[in-house]
Amino acid sequence: MNKSGRTASPLLGMIYASLFGAMTAVGAFIMIPLPLVPITLQNFFLALAAALLGGPLGALSQIVYVALGLIGLPVFAGGKAGLGVLLGPTGGYLLGFIAGAWIIGILAGMKERPGIVWLSFTMILGHLVIYGIGTAQLAFVAKLSPAQALAVGVFPFIPGDIVKILAASLIVLKVRNYIQR
């Protein structure tokens, strides 16, 4: 990464995206099971990837992660894999990871030296995108009303996501400060 926090070469960028895709996979194994959608650290690593790498490479890191699961590696929450997961109740969240990472990365890169408020704001917006896509698919596949889908697919995760967003924002600031020295 260069002083702006972005990668210096396309090859290095793809390596970083792949590493963050792998870290997102590791985050899937750190979980607290809930009835339909477990709490994991996937979105923590997603937020780090997006804010550090930018929109295109942040999204690429999540494409790598989803592709690993689609080819059969058990990298989704609960050690699951395959197209069935992507088409199931939680698949929208996985697709939302790609869009959410893009949003976070684009917005985080809009300021030369973003502070914790701006970084947290971008991550909140990215999470809203993830929630929106995930909740829509959850409601459709599980045949839930929008209120029911929000009750099981969003509300239980808000406190933990706030903590993960703050932690990711602080880490991004520390990494960027270190790089800029």
Backbone as CSV, one residue per row, in Angstrom:
resi,resn,N_x,N_y,N_z,CA_x,CA_y,CA_z,C_x,C_y,C_z
1,MET,0.838,-1.185,0.000,0.000,0.000,0.000,0.875,1.238,0.000
2,ASN,0.389,2.279,-0.657,1.140,3.519,-0.652,0.636,4.442,0.452
3,LYS,1.137,5.665,0.475,0.790,6.579,1.575,-0.689,6.928,1.640
4,SER,-1.412,6.805,0.527,-2.848,7.098,0.556,-3.646,5.914,1.076
5,GLY,-2.952,4.795,1.355,-3.647,3.614,1.836,-4.108,2.722,0.705
6,ARG,-3.776,3.055,-0.526,-4.169,2.275,-1.689,-2.973,1.459,-2.172
7,THR,-3.240,0.430,-2.927,-2.176,-0.429,-3.403,-1.419,0.227,-4.541
8,ALA,-0.120,-0.071,-4.621,0.747,0.561,-5.601,0.684,-0.129,-6.961
9,SER,0.423,-1.417,-7.028,0.388,-2.117,-8.311,-0.850,-3.006,-8.385
10,PRO,-1.313,-3.274,-9.608,-2.489,-4.137,-9.757,-2.274,-5.541,-9.174
11,LEU,-1.089,-6.106,-9.379,-0.810,-7.444,-8.855,-0.857,-7.444,-7.336
12,LEU,-0.230,-6.448,-6.726,-0.245,-6.344,-5.268,-1.674,-6.156,-4.771
13,GLY,-2.460,-5.364,-5.491,-3.861,-5.164,-5.133,-4.641,-6.472,-5.148
14,MET,-4.408,-7.296,-6.170,-5.100,-8.587,-6.242,-4.654,-9.512,-5.112
15,ILE,-3.385,-9.430,-4.735,-2.888,-10.235,-3.616,-3.581,-9.801,-2.319
16,TYR,-3.638,-8.484,-2.097,-4.322,-7.979,-0.899,-5.803,-8.376,-0.897
17,ALA,-6.446,-8.257,-2.047,-7.865,-8.635,-2.136,-8.046,-10.114,-1.805
18,SER,-7.147,-10.933,-2.306,-7.221,-12.375,-2.012,-6.999,-12.647,-0.532
19,LEU,-6.047,-11.944,0.071,-5.795,-12.123,1.504,-7.009,-11.706,2.335
20,PHE,-7.628,-10.592,1.971,-8.816,-10.164,2.703,-9.996,-11.092,2.440
21,GLY,-10.073,-11.662,1.250,-11.105,-12.676,0.994,-10.909,-13.878,1.907
22,ALA,-9.646,-14.288,2.078,-9.335,-15.398,2.986,-9.641,-15.032,4.436
23,MET,-9.344,-13.783,4.827,-9.649,-13.369,6.202,-11.164,-13.328,6.437
24,THR,-11.921,-12.950,5.415,-13.379,-12.990,5.542,-13.830,-14.426,5.766
25,ALA,-13.205,-15.370,5.076,-13.531,-16.780,5.273,-13.223,-17.218,6.705
26,VAL,-12.096,-16.788,7.238,-11.751,-17.101,8.628,-12.799,-16.499,9.560
27,GLY,-13.244,-15.278,9.242,-14.267,-14.616,10.054,-15.572,-15.379,10.110
28,ALA,-15.840,-16.196,9.107,-17.067,-17.003,9.099,-17.027,-18.092,10.161
29,PHE,-15.825,-18.489,10.561,-15.696,-19.557,11.554,-15.727,-19.027,12.983
30,ILE,-15.618,-17.726,13.131,-15.735,-17.102,14.448,-17.183,-16.655,14.553
31,MET,-18.032,-17.495,15.155,-19.462,-17.215,15.087,-20.211,-17.533,16.361
32,ILE,-21.325,-16.819,16.492,-22.311,-17.088,17.532,-23.575,-17.509,16.802
33,PRO,-23.984,-18.769,16.931,-25.152,-19.226,16.168,-26.454,-18.599,16.668
34,LEU,-27.279,-18.186,15.724,-28.642,-17.726,15.972,-29.551,-18.518,15.037
35,PRO,-30.870,-18.492,15.229,-31.754,-19.361,14.445,-31.570,-19.317,12.925
36,LEU,-31.622,-18.169,12.285,-31.513,-18.137,10.827,-30.195,-17.570,10.321
37,VAL,-29.675,-16.540,10.963,-28.474,-15.864,10.496,-27.507,-15.727,11.674
38,PRO,-26.352,-16.417,11.620,-25.412,-16.354,12.745,-24.632,-15.038,12.784
39,ILE,-24.137,-14.679,13.959,-23.245,-13.531,14.115,-21.826,-14.024,13.845
40,THR,-21.133,-13.363,12.918,-19.767,-13.740,12.567,-18.893,-12.488,12.473
41,LEU,-17.615,-12.702,12.182,-16.694,-11.584,11.971,-16.464,-11.307,10.486
42,GLN,-17.254,-11.903,9.617,-17.080,-11.668,8.184,-17.167,-10.184,7.848
43,ASN,-18.193,-9.521,8.372,-18.382,-8.119,8.006,-17.302,-7.217,8.615
44,PHE,-16.650,-7.643,9.670,-15.519,-6.902,10.227,-14.372,-6.879,9.216
45,PHE,-14.027,-8.061,8.670,-12.951,-8.136,7.694,-13.353,-7.469,6.380
46,LEU,-14.618,-7.540,6.025,-15.126,-6.845,4.855,-14.895,-5.344,4.998
47,ALA,-15.245,-4.781,6.144,-15.083,-3.339,6.372,-13.609,-2.942,6.315
48,LEU,-12.744,-3.749,6.904,-11.303,-3.472,6.831,-10.822,-3.486,5.381
49,ALA,-11.198,-4.528,4.650,-10.777,-4.656,3.253,-11.227,-3.458,2.437
50,ALA,-12.482,-3.107,2.560,-13.035,-2.025,1.746,-12.378,-0.684,2.066
51,ALA,-12.249,-0.377,3.342,-11.689,0.926,3.728,-10.202,1.025,3.424
52,LEU,-9.486,-0.077,3.481,-8.052,-0.048,3.209,-7.721,-0.175,1.723
53,LEU,-8.508,-0.971,1.000,-8.187,-1.251,-0.401,-8.946,-0.386,-1.395
54,GLY,-10.072,0.193,-0.970,-10.903,0.963,-1.887,-12.034,0.118,-2.439
55,GLY,-12.924,0.752,-3.164,-14.129,0.092,-3.653,-13.893,-1.112,-4.555
56,PRO,-13.159,-0.946,-5.659,-12.985,-2.089,-6.564,-12.277,-3.282,-5.917
57,LEU,-11.167,-3.032,-5.211,-10.442,-4.148,-4.603,-11.166,-4.687,-3.369
58,GLY,-11.849,-3.804,-2.637,-12.661,-4.281,-1.516,-13.755,-5.211,-2.003
59,ALA,-14.427,-4.823,-3.086,-15.461,-5.685,-3.673,-14.836,-6.976,-4.201
60,LEU,-13.661,-6.863,-4.828,-12.976,-8.056,-5.330,-12.667,-9.027,-4.198
61,SER,-12.283,-8.507,-3.036,-11.985,-9.395,-1.903,-13.222,-10.217,-1.530
62,GLN,-14.387,-9.622,-1.646,-15.610,-10.338,-1.306,-16.052,-11.264,-2.436
63,ILE,-15.731,-10.901,-3.671,-15.983,-11.813,-4.796,-15.126,-13.065,-4.621
64,VAL,-13.868,-12.870,-4.212,-12.982,-14.013,-3.941,-13.604,-14.891,-2.864
65,TYR,-14.074,-14.261,-1.792,-14.679,-15.013,-0.686,-15.898,-15.809,-1.161
66,VAL,-16.800,-15.166,-1.858,-18.011,-15.850,-2.337,-17.642,-16.945,-3.334
67,ALA,-16.670,-16.675,-4.199,-16.239,-17.685,-5.178,-15.669,-18.920,-4.488
68,LEU,-14.913,-18.715,-3.404,-14.380,-19.859,-2.658,-15.517,-20.750,-2.148
69,GLY,-16.555,-20.116,-1.646,-17.705,-20.888,-1.174,-18.469,-21.551,-2.301
70,LEU,-18.575,-20.878,-3.432,-19.301,-21.444,-4.567,-18.609,-22.664,-5.158
71,ILE,-17.280,-22.705,-5.108,-16.576,-23.868,-5.656,-16.543,-25.040,-4.674
72,GLY,-17.140,-24.835,-3.501,-17.275,-25.948,-2.575,-16.436,-25.898,-1.324
73,LEU,-15.597,-24.887,-1.174,-14.836,-24.783,0.061,-15.769,-24.325,1.180
74,PRO,-15.693,-24.950,2.338,-16.651,-24.638,3.421,-16.317,-23.337,4.159
75,VAL,-16.436,-22.206,3.452,-16.019,-20.925,4.008,-17.182,-20.052,4.469
76,PHE,-18.403,-20.467,4.198,-19.540,-19.680,4.655,-19.821,-20.018,6.116
77,ALA,-20.584,-19.178,6.787,-20.884,-19.374,8.212,-21.360,-20.798,8.465
78,GLY,-20.849,-21.375,9.531,-21.230,-22.737,9.888,-20.537,-23.785,9.048
79,GLY,-19.496,-23.414,8.294,-18.772,-24.370,7.459,-19.553,-24.806,6.237
80,LYS,-20.470,-23.984,5.793,-21.286,-24.322,4.623,-20.601,-23.858,3.346
81,ALA,-21.085,-24.400,2.216,-20.540,-24.042,0.912,-21.581,-24.335,-0.155
82,GLY,-21.335,-23.828,-1.342,-22.128,-24.180,-2.497,-23.176,-23.171,-2.900
83,LEU,-23.726,-23.406,-4.088,-24.735,-22.534,-4.660,-25.999,-22.502,-3.816
84,GLY,-26.313,-23.608,-3.148,-27.499,-23.666,-2.299,-27.483,-22.608,-1.206
85,VAL,-26.313,-22.315,-0.662,-26.200,-21.284,0.370,-26.482,-19.916,-0.248
86,LEU,-25.919,-19.685,-1.437,-26.116,-18.400,-2.098,-27.581,-18.180,-2.479
87,LEU,-28.282,-19.248,-2.780,-29.697,-19.144,-3.144,-30.628,-19.283,-1.939
88,GLY,-30.072,-19.599,-0.774,-30.865,-19.815,0.432,-31.140,-18.526,1.183
89,PRO,-31.663,-18.648,2.403,-32.062,-17.480,3.183,-30.939,-16.483,3.462
90,THR,-29.708,-16.957,3.624,-28.603,-16.050,3.956,-27.800,-15.598,2.743
91,GLY,-28.130,-16.101,1.574,-27.364,-15.771,0.376,-27.359,-14.297,0.016
92,GLY,-28.428,-13.602,0.310,-28.484,-12.172,0.014,-27.454,-11.383,0.794
93,TYR,-27.160,-11.830,2.002,-26.126,-11.150,2.788,-24.766,-11.323,2.111
94,LEU,-24.509,-12.521,1.592,-23.244,-12.773,0.908,-23.122,-11.909,-0.343
95,LEU,-24.185,-11.799,-1.112,-24.174,-10.916,-2.285,-24.052,-9.456,-1.845
96,GLY,-24.696,-9.136,-0.738,-24.600,-7.787,-0.186,-23.189,-7.431,0.240
97,PHE,-22.386,-8.438,0.618,-20.996,-8.177,0.994,-20.257,-7.484,-0.147
98,ILE,-20.495,-7.925,-1.368,-19.795,-7.367,-2.522,-20.199,-5.902,-2.720
99,ALA,-21.500,-5.651,-2.721,-21.994,-4.280,-2.906,-21.608,-3.395,-1.724
100,GLY,-21.715,-3.925,-0.509,-21.363,-3.154,0.679,-19.896,-2.773,0.698
101,ALA,-19.033,-3.700,0.295,-17.591,-3.408,0.247,-17.308,-2.319,-0.789
102,TRP,-17.991,-2.384,-1.908,-17.811,-1.365,-2.944,-18.166,0.014,-2.383
103,ILE,-19.327,0.106,-1.742,-19.802,1.381,-1.187,-18.820,1.915,-0.136
104,ILE,-18.433,1.053,0.805,-17.507,1.485,1.865,-16.208,1.988,1.248
105,GLY,-15.658,1.213,0.329,-14.377,1.576,-0.271,-14.428,2.866,-1.059
106,ILE,-15.475,3.055,-1.828,-15.610,4.290,-2.611,-15.740,5.489,-1.674
107,LEU,-16.624,5.386,-0.694,-16.852,6.514,0.217,-15.638,6.796,1.104
108,ALA,-15.010,5.743,1.606,-13.834,5.939,2.474,-12.705,6.611,1.719
109,GLY,-12.622,6.353,0.418,-11.565,6.946,-0.393,-11.849,8.372,-0.837
110,MET,-13.024,8.880,-0.530,-13.379,10.231,-0.962,-12.643,11.313,-0.181
111,LYS,-12.144,10.967,0.995,-11.401,11.939,1.804,-9.957,11.482,1.902
112,GLU,-9.052,12.438,1.772,-7.623,12.122,1.842,-7.247,11.554,3.207
113,ARG,-7.737,12.167,4.273,-7.446,11.704,5.628,-8.764,11.598,6.406
114,PRO,-9.506,10.546,6.162,-10.797,10.419,6.854,-10.607,10.161,8.349
115,GLY,-11.490,10.719,9.144,-11.463,10.474,10.581,-12.367,9.315,10.944
116,ILE,-12.445,9.034,12.226,-13.244,7.899,12.686,-14.730,8.096,12.377
117,VAL,-15.206,9.337,12.422,-16.624,9.584,12.142,-16.927,9.261,10.688
118,TRP,-16.081,9.741,9.762,-16.321,9.478,8.348,-16.204,7.982,8.043
119,LEU,-15.152,7.335,8.550,-14.988,5.901,8.301,-16.172,5.107,8.857
120,SER,-16.584,5.434,10.064,-17.727,4.728,10.663,-18.990,4.962,9.846
121,PHE,-19.183,6.191,9.376,-20.344,6.515,8.547,-20.345,5.685,7.265
122,THR,-19.185,5.584,6.607,-19.123,4.797,5.372,-19.429,3.327,5.643
123,MET,-18.935,2.836,6.775,-19.177,1.435,7.117,-20.640,1.192,7.481
124,ILE,-21.257,2.162,8.109,-22.693,2.040,8.406,-23.483,1.987,7.107
125,LEU,-23.151,2.867,6.160,-23.854,2.842,4.878,-23.651,1.507,4.157
126,GLY,-22.425,1.003,4.175,-22.155,-0.298,3.571,-22.958,-1.408,4.220
127,HIS,-23.069,-1.356,5.548,-23.854,-2.362,6.262,-25.338,-2.234,5.937
128,LEU,-25.822,-1.018,5.726,-27.223,-0.846,5.331,-27.494,-1.506,3.979
129,VAL,-26.526,-1.419,3.078,-26.653,-2.095,1.780,-26.700,-3.610,1.991
130,ILE,-25.799,-4.118,2.817,-25.775,-5.558,3.113,-27.098,-5.985,3.740
131,TYR,-27.557,-5.228,4.739,-28.834,-5.532,5.384,-29.977,-5.526,4.374
132,GLY,-29.982,-4.530,3.491,-31.075,-4.414,2.528,-31.150,-5.598,1.588
133,ILE,-30.030,-5.956,0.980,-30.003,-7.082,0.049,-30.270,-8.385,0.797
134,GLY,-29.632,-8.546,1.944,-29.803,-9.779,2.725,-31.212,-9.963,3.237
135,THR,-31.804,-8.897,3.744,-33.153,-8.979,4.295,-34.177,-9.253,3.202
136,ALA,-33.980,-8.659,2.038,-34.904,-8.911,0.928,-34.904,-10.389,0.547
137,GLN,-33.710,-10.984,0.423,-33.650,-12.401,0.069,-34.156,-13.272,1.208
138,LEU,-33.826,-12.920,2.441,-34.312,-13.681,3.596,-35.838,-13.712,3.609
139,ALA,-36.451,-12.547,3.404,-37.920,-12.471,3.405,-38.495,-13.313,2.276
140,PHE,-37.900,-13.234,1.099,-38.410,-13.970,-0.061,-38.270,-15.476,0.115
141,VAL,-37.059,-15.921,0.461,-36.781,-17.365,0.536,-37.480,-18.008,1.730
142,ALA,-37.437,-17.339,2.884,-38.041,-17.910,4.093,-39.530,-17.567,4.217
143,LYS,-40.054,-16.850,3.228,-41.466,-16.455,3.217,-41.854,-15.700,4.499
144,LEU,-41.055,-14.673,4.797,-41.285,-13.838,5.967,-41.785,-12.471,5.517
145,SER,-42.526,-11.816,6.369,-42.894,-10.428,6.093,-41.631,-9.582,6.250
146,PRO,-41.632,-8.369,5.682,-40.458,-7.513,5.880,-40.144,-7.283,7.364
147,ALA,-41.168,-7.104,8.179,-40.939,-6.891,9.618,-40.322,-8.129,10.261
148,GLN,-40.799,-9.307,9.875,-40.223,-10.541,10.424,-38.774,-10.709,9.978
149,ALA,-38.507,-10.403,8.705,-37.138,-10.534,8.193,-36.196,-9.569,8.905
150,LEU,-36.655,-8.354,9.155,-35.836,-7.396,9.906,-35.608,-7.883,11.337
151,ALA,-36.632,-8.476,11.923,-36.541,-8.945,13.308,-35.515,-10.068,13.462
152,VAL,-35.382,-10.927,12.459,-34.425,-12.035,12.577,-33.125,-11.794,11.820
153,GLY,-33.157,-10.924,10.805,-31.996,-10.755,9.957,-31.236,-9.456,10.106
154,VAL,-31.737,-8.525,10.949,-31.049,-7.250,11.117,-30.933,-6.864,12.588
155,PHE,-32.053,-6.726,13.254,-32.055,-6.167,14.609,-31.137,-6.878,15.594
156,PRO,-31.058,-8.222,15.598,-30.153,-8.870,16.562,-28.674,-8.549,16.334
157,PHE,-28.345,-8.072,15.127,-26.945,-7.882,14.755,-26.450,-6.452,14.926
158,ILE,-27.362,-5.520,15.119,-26.977,-4.109,15.180,-25.972,-3.819,16.296
159,PRO,-26.179,-4.267,17.532,-25.174,-3.949,18.574,-23.776,-4.485,18.244
160,GLY,-23.697,-5.719,17.807,-22.398,-6.296,17.450,-21.776,-5.614,16.251
161,ASP,-22.608,-5.259,15.282,-22.087,-4.581,14.098,-21.552,-3.195,14.446
162,ILE,-22.170,-2.523,15.381,-21.660,-1.216,15.816,-20.268,-1.375,16.415
163,VAL,-20.086,-2.387,17.254,-18.770,-2.641,17.853,-17.751,-2.984,16.765
164,LYS,-18.141,-3.828,15.813,-17.225,-4.212,14.730,-16.877,-3.017,13.853
165,ILE,-17.845,-2.143,13.591,-17.596,-0.948,12.782,-16.615,-0.023,13.488
166,LEU,-16.813,0.199,14.769,-15.886,1.064,15.513,-14.480,0.469,15.559
167,ALA,-14.390,-0.825,15.796,-13.083,-1.486,15.837,-12.403,-1.404,14.470
168,ALA,-13.151,-1.668,13.406,-12.576,-1.602,12.058,-12.130,-0.179,11.731
169,SER,-12.922,0.808,12.120,-12.560,2.212,11.859,-11.257,2.571,12.564
170,LEU,-11.127,2.165,13.812,-9.896,2.452,14.569,-8.686,1.765,13.945
171,ILE,-8.858,0.521,13.533,-7.746,-0.212,12.914,-7.351,0.436,11.601
172,VAL,-8.327,0.829,10.797,-8.021,1.491,9.524,-7.233,2.773,9.771
173,LEU,-7.639,3.559,10.752,-6.905,4.788,11.074,-5.470,4.486,11.495
174,LYS,-5.277,3.479,12.321,-3.930,3.108,12.779,-3.068,2.640,11.605
175,VAL,-3.639,1.802,10.743,-2.884,1.293,9.591,-2.518,2.442,8.661
176,ARG,-3.475,3.316,8.387,-3.185,4.455,7.496,-2.135,5.384,8.114
177,ASN,-2.206,5.625,9.413,-1.198,6.457,10.075,0.173,5.807,9.997
178,TYR,0.227,4.502,10.164,1.491,3.770,10.078,2.067,3.865,8.671
179,ILE,1.227,3.696,7.661,1.672,3.742,6.271,2.180,5.126,5.909
180,GLN,1.544,6.154,6.446,1.897,7.528,6.091,3.177,8.008,6.750
181,ARG,3.729,7.231,7.664,5.006,7.637,8.293,6.166,7.407,7.383
